[in-house]
Amino acid sequence: MSYNKKHVSVTLPGVRGLSSSSGPRVCIVGGGPAGFYTAQQLLKARQDAAVDVYERLPVPFGLVRFGVAPDHPEVKNVINTFTQTAQHERCSFHGNVNVGKDVTIDELRQAYHAVVLSYGAEGNRSMGIPGEDLPGVFSAKDFVGWYNGLPSNKELRPDLSCETAVILGQGNVALDVARILLAPVEMLKETDITQNALKALAGSKVRRVLIVGRRGPLQIACTIKELREMVNLPNSRADMLPADFEGIAEALKDLPRPRKRLTELMMKAAKEGGDDKAEKCWGFRFFRSPVEVIAGADGKRATGIRLALNKLEGSGESARAEVTGQMEDVDCGLIISSIGYKSIPIDPAVPFDPRRAIVPNEMGRVQDTAGLYCSGWVKRGPTGVIATTMNDSFDTARVLIQDMEAGKLDLSVNKPGAQAITALLQTRGVRTVLFSQWEKINAEEEKRGKFLGKPREKLLDVDEMLKIWTDARFMSFENCSFKRKLCWILCFMHLFTKYRLYQ
């Protein structure tokens, strides 16, 4: 495809980002926190820049929508900032576009001065142990996606008929999962947790959750906020092993203040336990690594997990877990692996480091690929909180701006941006969802949620999402004046004719 011919401005009703511009055109792949923070900084730094955000799902906001725990609504307030960015006159959101499949990176690079990869980490890290594929074993990413309404996880249906669940990993996601498993249903009813998950949790028989880590209390990865929520969880008590805390008190004086406060709270919970009358319990299990998922007599599902007991070599954050040769079996019917997400390759044209599971880059510049950048987890790996992603994305945007000002990107070439890509997607039968159309989906979710006494009830099916905005679009078309209908038709004819000129 060639874009050498000068293009004429075309603006469709409700569509921004399709008119010509003398300024830089930037494409961002991924509509989550990294994508929107990168867009925000670019729009702020360059008053002539036009930014288009492409997202695989019809709905925006990525892990803020699908990763943040439903009982943490305050964390989701950042959506208000992202909405302002999406509604900016020089920004355009294009949902339901699977980059790498519906459109290639090379096609995007032809249409834009710069392309920023911000598509996150949608893969699961494997435990690499026998039995991890048995029914009853889930990744935390999929389990979180199930109760948060990620369309690809709507059919998960975890069996919660067991008494004990084991979570492998001790980060904030692991504690989120533990809390959702043990929280009173009354606490969750007023959140945006999906109704099918709420129904399953209401009938759950899980009464005990063990949160397993290969190292010790001084290396635990969670933060004090999440730990405090576990300690204060109604009708639950802490169940720890005193041996796991031997020698920890003596080390407290040398710890940084945040780590010291976290460790003190953990030790207090281990010592006091909690209400003996509580029906549920949770506890950390340190110095243990998974070796094998144990299958039941029929071999058809998980009924336990075998753990290797470890000892630490070294101290502090750099301490390594070394196996001792001792083993321990734990009976459980639900195993959730929370050992991390990982990015996956998006397109053969993009370099990818399979060992680190990132796009190799220098300060956000993709290795050996001019005009291609990355931000967020695909840049640095799946670590940190939303604020970490914000700072990282701002850094990438600043590097991109520096390259523009230094002449490393040729801004003298007129690029068509979304105008060409939208036409291309239409010829391939891809139904893109603009931000105004997402707002129709959003309104429907809020309407369904209001009926249930909650903020929203998320739609779980992509086809249903598309049907809602399509119905709204045709209702709008049918009710508009003849003059407006004619405008729609002429605009689409003009766009199609212009696309033919590029061939």
Secondary structure, 3 states (H helix, E strand, C coil): CCCCCCCCCCCCCCCCCCCCCCCCEEEEECCCHHHHHHHHHHHHHCCCCEEEEECCCCCCCHHHHHCCCCCCHHHHHHHHHHHHHHCCCCEEEEECCCECCCECHHHHHHHCCEEEECCCCCEECCCCCCCCCCCCEEEHHHHHHHHHCCHHHCCCCCCCCCCEEEEECCCHHHHHHHHHHHCCHHHHCCCCCCHHHHHHHHCCCCCEEEEECCCCHHHCCCCHHHHHHHHCCCCEEECCCHHHHCCHHHHHHHCCHHHHHHHHHHHHHHHHCCCCCCCEEEEEECCEEEEEEEECCCCCCEEEEEEEEEEEECCHHHCEEEEEEEEEEEECCEEEECCCEECCCCCCCCCCECCCCECCEECCEECCCCCEEECCHHHHCCCCCHHHHHHHHHHHHHHHHHHHHCCCCCCCCCCCCHHHHHHHHHHCCCCCEEHHHHHHHHHHHHHHHHHHCCCCCCCCCHHHHHHHHHHHHHHHHHHCCHHHHHHHHHHHHHHHHHHHHHC
